[in-house]
Amino acid sequence: MERRRASLLLISALALTGQAAVGGTLPEERMDALYHFYSGDNVEIDGPSLLVRKNVGQSVSVSGSYYVDSITSASVDVVTTASKYSEERTQWGAGIDYLHGDTTMSVGFSNSEENDYSADTINFGISQEVFGGLTTISMGYGSGSDEVRRRGDDAFQDTVDKKAYRLGVSQVLTRNWVVGLAFETIADEGFLNNPYRSVRYLDGAGGFAFQAERYPRTRASNAAAVRSRYHLPWRAAVAAEYRFFTDDWGIDAHTLELGYTQPRGRLTFDLRYRYYTQGSADFYSDLFPYQDAQNFLARDKELATFQSHGPHVGVTYTLFDRTSDTRALRGSASLFYDYIFFNYDDFRDLRVTGVQPGTEPFFSFNASVVQAFFSLWF
């Protein structure tokens, strides 16, 4: 369960290299090989991934991907309520894009497997160019069916069903300026908490004890984002993005990201800074006053009040760029690095002992993310 959160930081590279088609054009034929590494809060995740995309005629593009990560975790949650563990997750996916005039229709499927969690996801999308290609409107739908298990407990098994609806608009304002708007609403139902995680409560004897977390079995969330990219006269570009998230668990979150891209000969440099802040869930507490203090109980630090921020730096080197038999042939190698600061306002570090419960220092940690990949267009 913990891996899925950290993997969100890693999977972004695949999202960049494996984007679906937009209205009026098919994605470029390409192959991407990626190695990723994450380290933070005594959690390490690493592994390879591969994505291949190929056109069939002038109207169809097919893609396939394979992703592996291995995790070793001794995070603050693990060492205070459980023991260190290691495991592996594999994920594969396939997709088809069909182009008809200025309309592109897409369908994709993915399967993810680990020893205590299985996930099947299917996505549909359609995008349409209008006003001579200056505006692109896109809509999407995703459905997920997950199975939750618990290591060492063969009797435990539950499910999670997910539905996602997406709407987006991209507008070319000038020859150098593009703006995009996106909206997504998600409905989750089923076992939505971590089967290993516990909350703590005052035991009446000057200390505290633990009991299992208990979440609502439904969650509805909405997210809206605005993105802007402007190409500068000296072959550089600046980008900005703001995203707002809210759900019926009481969490409101804001994300702001600013970026700058600068080509220099065969090199392209990418600099970004991202800031994220969120409030806590209504049923979250670092320390409850007594056992079963309320219907729903959570002490997951991802539902706490916290901020994260940090820089992203990257460089891409064009290995070769030539034309062969009227087909473009290009290859590049990229290396990206993120350093992220996490600071929690109401989640305390239980590794500090000998103090009164509820007075432990607030938890914080730093994380590093490395992504290295090779891309080939053919």
N, C-alpha and C positions, 0 to 999 in steps of 0.2 A: 504494500500500500504506500509506503514512504517513497519508493522509487518513482511512482507515477508523478509525484509532485516535482521531484528534482529533474525528472526526464523532460518536463516542460521546458526547462532551460536548454536542454540538449537538442530537442527535436526541432528547434527553430531553424537549424541549418537545413534540415530536410524540407521544411515548409518553403524555404527560399528556393531550393533547387527543384522541388517537385510541384510547383504551382500548376493548377489546372488551367485550361484554356480560358481566354476571355472572348467576348463576342467578336466575330469576324476574323479571328486568327486561331490557328492551331499552335500548341506549344512547340518549341524547337526540339528537334531530335537530339538526344543527349544521353550521356551516362555520367553519374556522379558516384564516387566512392568516398565515404566519410569515416573518419575515426573521431570519437568524442570522448571527453573525460570531464568528470565533475568531482570536486572535492570541497566539502564544507560540513561543519558540525559532525566531524568524525564519520562522515558518509563518503564513500567513493563509488562512483559509477563510471564504467567505461565499456566500449565495444565498437564494432564496425557497423556500417550500413551501406546499402547499395540501392541505387535507383536507376532504371533504364526506361527511356521513352522513345518510341518509334512510330513514325507515320505509316499508315497503310493507304496508299493512294493520296488524293488531295483532300479527303474529307474526314478521315478517321485517324486518331492517334491513340495508341495503347501504351500503357505504362505498367511497370511492376517494381516493387520495392521490398527490401528485406532489411530488418533492423534487429540488432542484438545488443543487450546491455547486461552487464554483471554488476551486482551491488554487494558491497560489504558495509554493514551499518553498525555503528556503536554510538548513535546520536544521543542527545540528552534525554529523549523520550525512552530510548532502548535501555540505556544503562541505569535509569532510575526505576524502571518497572519490569524489565525483561533482560535478556542476554544478547550479546552480539550475534549477528547472523549473516550468512552469505547466500545468495541465490541468483538466478539468471532469468531474464525475460527475452522472448523472441517475438517478433512481429513481422508479418508479411502483408502486402497489399497489392491490389491490382485495380486499374482504372481504364476507362474508355471515354474519349471525347469525340463527338460527332459535329462536324461543321456543315451548316446549310445556310448559304448566303451570309448574312451578318449575324446569324444566331449560332451559338455553340451550346450543345447539350452534353452533360458529363454524368458519369456514374462511377462510383468507386466502392471497393469493399476492402476491409482490413480485419485481420485476426491477430490477437495478442494473447500469449500464453505465459504464465508463470505458475509456480507450484501451488499458489493459493488464490489465483485470480485468472479468469478467462474473459476475454472481451471480443465481441463481434460487432463491427460497425459498418453501416452502409450509408453512402452519401449520394444525393442527386443534386444537380445544379443546372441552371440555364442562364445564359447571358446574351444580351442583345445590344448591338451598336445602333445608335440613332443619330440623327442630325449630322449626317456625313461622317460618322465615326468620332465626333467630338464628345459624345456622351455614351457611356456603357452602363446598362442596368443589369444587375445580376440578382438571382434568387436561388436559394438552396434549402435543402431539407436533409437532416441526418437522423438516423435511428440506431441506437446501440442496445445490445442485449448482453449483460455481463453476469458472470457467476462468481460469487464470493465464497471462499473456503477459509479454513483455519488450520494451520499446521499443527499436527498432533491431536486433532479432534476430528475424526472421520464422520462424526454425527452432525457436524455443523456444515450447513450449506444454505445459501440465500442468493437472491438475484437483485439486479439493478437494471431498470429500463430507462433509456434516455431518448428524448426527442429534442431536436434543435431546428430552428427556423431562422434563415438568414436573408437579409436584403441589403444590397449595396448599390451605390451610384458613384461612378467615376466621371469627372468632368474636366476636359481640356479647356482652361480659361484663356491661355495665350500659348504661343508656340513654345514657351519655356516653363509654363506653370500648369501643374495638374493637381486637382483636389479630389479626394474621395470621402464618401460617407458610408458607414456600415452600421448595421443593427443586427443583433442576434438575441433570440429568446430561447431559453433552454428549460425543459421540464424533466426532472429526475424523480424516479420512484423506486423504492426498494430499500435495501440495506445500505445506507449512505455513510456509515461511520466505519472506523477501523476496528476489526474484531480483536485486535491485540491491545488497544489503547485503554487507559484508565483515567478516571478523575480522582482527585484527592479531596478529603473532607476532614474537618476537625473531629478527633476521636473522643473529646471530652476529658482527656487525661493529659492535656498539654502537648499532644503530638497530633499526627494525622494518619489516616488510613486510606486505602484505595478501594474503588469499586469500578465496574465496567462502565464505559461511556454508553449513553443512550441518546440517539438522535431521532428527529422526526423522519418518517419514511417518505416524505415528499419534499421537493425543493424546486422553486421556480425562480429563475434568474434572468436578468436582462442586461445587455451591454450595448453601448453605442460608442462609436469612434469616428473621429475626423482626422484625415491624413492629408498632408500637403507636401509637394516636392517641387522645387524650383531650380532650374538649370541656369547656372551663372555664365557670364560671357567667356570666362577663362576655362571652359570645359570642366567645371566642377558643379556640384549640386548640393543644396541644403534641403533637409527634410525635417518635418515636425509631425508629431502625432499626439493626440489626447484621447484617452479612453475612460469611460465611466461605467462602472459595474454596480449593480444593486440586486439583492435577492430578498426573499421573504423570510430569511433567517435573521435579518437585521443588519447584514453586512453591506456597507457602501465603500467602494474603492475607486481610486483615481490613479491613472498612469499618465505620465508625461515623458516623451522621448524626443530628443533633438539630435540631428545627425548631420555629418558633412562628408562628402565623397570627393576625392581628388585623384584623377588619373595623372601619371607621370611616365610617359613612354609605355613600357610594358607593365608597369606597376600601377595598381589602383589602391589607394589608401582609404580606409573607412573608419570614421570616428563617430561614436554615438555616446550619449549619456541618458540613462533611464532612471526615473524616480517613480516609486510606487508607494501608496499609503492606503491603509484600510482600517475600518472600525471593526469591533468584535461582534460575534453572533449574539443574539439575545440570550441564548442558553449557555453561553460560555462563562467559566469562572476558573481562575487559577486555584482557588481554595473555597470549597463549599462549606457552609456552617455546620452541616451534619449530613449523615447518610440519607440518600434519597430526598435531598432538599427540594427538588422540583421534578416535574415530569420528564424533562429532557436535560441531559447533563453532557458537557463537553469540556475537555481540557486540551484539545488539539491546538498546537501553537499556530497552525494555519487559519484557525478561526479566531485568533486573538487580535488585539490592536497592535499593528506593527508597521514599520516602514522598511523598504529596501531601496537601495540606489547604488549606482556604480557605472564605471565607464566600460565601453566596448571598443576595442581597437582591432583592426584587421588589415591584411594586405593580400592582394591577389596578383599573381604574376602570370602573364600570358606566355605560355611556353611556345606556342606556334599559332599562326593565323594565316591560312592560305586557302586557295581555291583549287580543287581537284575534280576534273570531270564535271564542271559546272556546279559542283556541290561545295558548300562552305565546310571547311574543316578547321576546327579551332580547339585548343586545349589550354587549360589553366590550372594552377595550383594555388590554394588559398589557406591561410592560417588566421583564425580569429581567437581572440582572448577576451573574456569578461571577468571582471572582479566586482563582487557584489557584497555590500554591507547590509546585514539584517539587524534591526533593533526592535525589541519588543517592549511594549508599554505596560502589559499586564500578564506576562508569562514569566515565572520566576525559575531560577536555576536551582533545582533540587540537589545538585551535586555539592552545594554548599551546605554543610551540616553544622549542628551545634547552635543554631539560632532559632528564635521563635517562629513557628509556622506563619507564613505570610509576610515575613520580613527578609527573605532571601533576596539577593540582588536580581534585577531583571536580566533576562537572558539576551545575549547578542552573539553573533558569529559572522565570519566572513567566508565567502565561497569563491572558488575559481572554476571557470568553465573554459575548456580548450576544444576547438573544433578545427580539424585539418582535413581538407578534402581535395580531390582531383576531379576536374570536370572535363568532359570531352564532348564537343558538338560535332555531329557527322551528317 
